[in-house]
Amino acid sequence: MKKIIMSILSLGLVAGLAVGCTSDQEKTAKKSNSSKESTEVTSGASANGYTDLSELKDQYDIIIVGAGGAGMTAALQAKEAGMNPVILEKMPVAGGNTIKSSSGMNASETKYQKEEGIVDSNDKFYEETLKGGKGTNDKELLRFFVDHSAGAIDWLDTKGIELSNLTITGGMSEKRTHRPADGSAIGGYLVDGLVRNVKEEEIPLFVNADVTEIIENDGQVDGVKVKLDDKETKEIKSKAVIVTTGGFGANKEMLEEYDPKLKDYVTTNQEGTTGDGIKMIEKLGGATVDMKEIQIHPTVQQEKSYLIGEVVRGEGAILVSQDGTRFVNEMDTRDKVSDAITALPEKSAYLVFDQGVRDRAKAIDFYDEQGFVVKGDTIEELAKKIDMPEAKLKETLDQWNQDVQSKDDTQFNRTTGMDHDLSTAPYYAIKIAPGIHHTMGGVKINTKTEVLKEDGTPIKGLYAAGEVTGGLHGANRIGGNAVADIIVFGRQSGTEAANFASAQK
């Protein structure tokens, strides 16, 4: 497991693009040279909101499996409902894939939109997400999702997690992507905020606690088996279990099983995203949906498998091929932009932007620290550094700036992310290509987040939320919807599991 920790650190996964600050979870991981060295891990973790493994009890009202955004949200909501929840996380740090989130959280009809005079609607959010998912989204889940998105923003506010800065992502027509006030990446900020609240509410959060089995007795889920620090296995009882273990974007075998052509793609997922929850639920007879729908993100730095957030394009960047020309509507859906990049001879491209974009998209500072960003004081100097025809790149930017001024993309009909032209030196470029990013498929749930069997009936006492579930996003996820997913359905799972557990008393 030492390899896992060192890999997490070297890829910057734990930092989660928490630009301008150091995530508490990053500090914890840096203190841990090996996840097997329990004394070092737990002593470091305790200071950051985790609970020592020696304090694990034999029974809780609700067990939450996974300490990503959905899991911590579910725990906080269950605690609000008067329950005694516990969070069990197999990795040595909390955060899961949430900590890697960059662009923000989509929500419609929010107070922050209204403050900026943005006229949006839940219906528009619904229709654009349905279109992005190619019409295959679970419509009941989608309706619940959009109708509760603004409430999720308000709920985060009550936790001291303010997402008041607005931007836009591909497939959206309005600025509904909410991010921290300073415009930085959402991941580290959100995870640190949730961990802080979990600690304040005295909810036990155990790391290095790997749930290996969900226990069912007499047709009802009533606990789990958990391996502690890769040594002792214990059985913990509960009145309900919520699974929030994420998808399978880091499980090469599962990825190849469902889509063999992805064999050679890099993945942006953290190493713990291996589909454990899906496998455990399938053993109980839980149904799955959309398992072949695996999202490729168009802008991934290949050497470190690092996602370059959609916010860079949302704030005005363009995509340019090696010959110095644009080749796609950069704000189209992720699948279409990825296909356009893959169709290029080099199967890669450059994000090109100016100082204005860098000022508005604070995540770029982190990308620069990682060595991803090439800088040129002029367009010609930038072109020379990335081996691109100088005159052609200059012509491309001149044409783009004219299009921005006239609000008319004459080449690819882009209509969003055009509030500012690219005329503020210096200029920058990041080389990117597509990479595996999100698994839209997972276990089947209803709007109560109850896990369903093949016949549509729920498995009693079992709930799920976040990327472990399928159906909401359909065939293609819109950027910014995953964070909204984990908060909206994380809250719902905590509420519904609490209702179920209360009825068992």
Secondary structure in CASP SS format (residue, H / E / C, confidence):
PFRMAT SS
TARGET T0000
AUTHOR 0000-0000-0000
METHOD secondary structure of the structure
MODEL  1
M C 1.00
K H 1.00
K H 1.00
I H 1.00
I H 1.00
M H 1.00
S H 1.00
I H 1.00
L H 1.00
S H 1.00
L H 1.00
G C 1.00
L C 1.00
V C 1.00
A C 1.00
G C 1.00
L C 1.00
A C 1.00
V C 1.00
G C 1.00
C C 1.00
T C 1.00
S C 1.00
D H 1.00
Q H 1.00
E H 1.00
K H 1.00
T H 1.00
A H 1.00
K H 1.00
K H 1.00
S C 1.00
N C 1.00
S C 1.00
S C 1.00
K C 1.00
E C 1.00
S H 1.00
T H 1.00
E H 1.00
V H 1.00
T H 1.00
S H 1.00
G H 1.00
A H 1.00
S H 1.00
A C 1.00
N C 1.00
G C 1.00
Y C 1.00
T C 1.00
D C 1.00
L H 1.00
S H 1.00
E H 1.00
L C 1.00
K C 1.00
D C 1.00
Q E 1.00
Y E 1.00
D E 1.00
I E 1.00
I E 1.00
I E 1.00
V E 1.00
G C 1.00
A C 1.00
G E 1.00
G H 1.00
A H 1.00
G H 1.00
M H 1.00
T H 1.00
A H 1.00
A H 1.00
L H 1.00
Q H 1.00
A H 1.00
K H 1.00
E H 1.00
A C 1.00
G C 1.00
M C 1.00
N C 1.00
P E 1.00
V E 1.00
I E 1.00
L E 1.00
E C 1.00
K C 1.00
M C 1.00
P C 1.00
V C 1.00
A C 1.00
G E 1.00
G H 1.00
N H 1.00
T H 1.00
I H 1.00
K H 1.00
S C 1.00
S C 1.00
S C 1.00
G C 1.00
M E 1.00
N E 1.00
A C 1.00
S C 1.00
E C 1.00
T C 1.00
K H 1.00
Y H 1.00
Q H 1.00
K H 1.00
E H 1.00
E C 1.00
G C 1.00
I C 1.00
V C 1.00
D C 1.00
S C 1.00
N H 1.00
D H 1.00
K H 1.00
F H 1.00
Y H 1.00
E H 1.00
E H 1.00
T H 1.00
L H 1.00
K H 1.00
G H 1.00
G C 1.00
K C 1.00
G C 1.00
T C 1.00
N C 1.00
D C 1.00
K H 1.00
E H 1.00
L H 1.00
L H 1.00
R H 1.00
F H 1.00
F H 1.00
V H 1.00
D H 1.00
H C 1.00
S H 1.00
A H 1.00
G H 1.00
A H 1.00
I H 1.00
D H 1.00
W H 1.00
L H 1.00
D H 1.00
T H 1.00
K C 1.00
G C 1.00
I C 1.00
E C 1.00
L C 1.00
S C 1.00
N E 1.00
L E 1.00
T E 1.00
I C 1.00
T C 1.00
G C 1.00
G C 1.00
M C 1.00
S C 1.00
E C 1.00
K C 1.00
R C 1.00
T E 1.00
H E 1.00
R E 1.00
P C 1.00
A C 1.00
D C 1.00
G C 1.00
S C 1.00
A C 1.00
I H 1.00
G H 1.00
G H 1.00
Y H 1.00
L H 1.00
V H 1.00
D H 1.00
G H 1.00
L H 1.00
V H 1.00
R H 1.00
N H 1.00
V H 1.00
K H 1.00
E H 1.00
E C 1.00
E C 1.00
I C 1.00
P C 1.00
L E 1.00
F E 1.00
V C 1.00
N C 1.00
A E 1.00
D E 1.00
V E 1.00
T E 1.00
E E 1.00
I E 1.00
I E 1.00
E E 1.00
N E 1.00
D C 1.00
G C 1.00
Q E 1.00
V E 1.00
D E 1.00
G E 1.00
V E 1.00
K E 1.00
V E 1.00
K E 1.00
L E 1.00
D C 1.00
D C 1.00
K C 1.00
E E 1.00
T E 1.00
K E 1.00
E E 1.00
I E 1.00
K E 1.00
S E 1.00
K E 1.00
A E 1.00
V E 1.00
I E 1.00
V E 1.00
T C 1.00
T C 1.00
G C 1.00
G C 1.00
F C 1.00
G C 1.00
A C 1.00
N C 1.00
K H 1.00
E H 1.00
M H 1.00
L H 1.00
E H 1.00
E H 1.00
Y H 1.00
D C 1.00
P H 1.00
K H 1.00
L H 1.00
K C 1.00
D C 1.00
Y C 1.00
V C 1.00
T E 1.00
T C 1.00
N C 1.00
Q C 1.00
E C 1.00
G C 1.00
T C 1.00
T C 1.00
G C 1.00
D H 1.00
G H 1.00
I H 1.00
K H 1.00
M H 1.00
I H 1.00
E H 1.00
K H 1.00
L C 1.00
G C 1.00
G E 1.00
A C 1.00
T E 1.00
V E 1.00
D C 1.00
M C 1.00
K C 1.00
E C 1.00
I E 1.00
Q E 1.00
I E 1.00
H E 1.00
P E 1.00
T E 1.00
V E 1.00
Q E 1.00
Q C 1.00
E C 1.00
K C 1.00
S C 1.00
Y E 1.00
L E 1.00
I C 1.00
G C 1.00
E C 1.00
V H 1.00
V H 1.00
R H 1.00
G H 1.00
E C 1.00
G C 1.00
A C 1.00
I E 1.00
L E 1.00
V E 1.00
S C 1.00
Q C 1.00
D C 1.00
G C 1.00
T C 1.00
R C 1.00
F C 1.00
V C 1.00
N C 1.00
E C 1.00
M C 1.00
D C 1.00
T C 1.00
R H 1.00
D H 1.00
K H 1.00
V H 1.00
S H 1.00
D H 1.00
A H 1.00
I H 1.00
T H 1.00
A C 1.00
L C 1.00
P C 1.00
E C 1.00
K C 1.00
S C 1.00
A E 1.00
Y E 1.00
L E 1.00
V E 1.00
F E 1.00
D E 1.00
Q H 1.00
G H 1.00
V H 1.00
R H 1.00
D H 1.00
R H 1.00
A C 1.00
K C 1.00
A H 1.00
I H 1.00
D H 1.00
F H 1.00
Y H 1.00
D H 1.00
E H 1.00
Q C 1.00
G C 1.00
F C 1.00
V E 1.00
V E 1.00
K E 1.00
G E 1.00
D C 1.00
T C 1.00
I H 1.00
E H 1.00
E H 1.00
L H 1.00
A H 1.00
K H 1.00
K H 1.00
I C 1.00
D C 1.00
M C 1.00
P C 1.00
E H 1.00
A H 1.00
K H 1.00
L H 1.00
K H 1.00
E H 1.00
T H 1.00
L H 1.00
D H 1.00
Q H 1.00
W H 1.00
N H 1.00
Q H 1.00
D H 1.00
V H 1.00
Q H 1.00
S H 1.00
K C 1.00
D C 1.00
D C 1.00
T C 1.00
Q C 1.00
F C 1.00
N C 1.00
R C 1.00
T C 1.00
T C 1.00
G C 1.00
M C 1.00
D C 1.00
H C 1.00
D C 1.00
L C 1.00
S C 1.00
T C 1.00
A C 1.00
P C 1.00
Y E 1.00
Y E 1.00
A E 1.00
I E 1.00
K E 1.00
I E 1.00
A E 1.00
P E 1.00
G E 1.00
I E 1.00
H E 1.00
H E 1.00
T E 1.00
M C 1.00
G C 1.00
G E 1.00
V E 1.00
K C 1.00
I E 1.00
N C 1.00
T C 1.00
K C 1.00
T C 1.00
E E 1.00
V E 1.00
L E 1.00
K E 1.00
E C 1.00
D C 1.00
G C 1.00
T C 1.00
P E 1.00
I E 1.00
K E 1.00
G E 1.00
L E 1.00
Y E 1.00
A E 1.00
A C 1.00
G C 1.00
E C 1.00
V C 1.00
T E 1.00
G C 1.00
G C 1.00
L C 1.00
H C 1.00
G C 1.00
A C 1.00
N C 1.00
R C 1.00
I C 1.00
G C 1.00
G C 1.00
N H 1.00
A H 1.00
V H 1.00
A H 1.00
D H 1.00
I H 1.00
I H 1.00
V H 1.00
F H 1.00
G H 1.00
R H 1.00
Q H 1.00
S H 1.00
G H 1.00
T H 1.00
E H 1.00
A H 1.00
A H 1.00
N H 1.00
F H 1.00
A H 1.00
S H 1.00
A H 1.00
Q H 1.00
K C 1.00
END
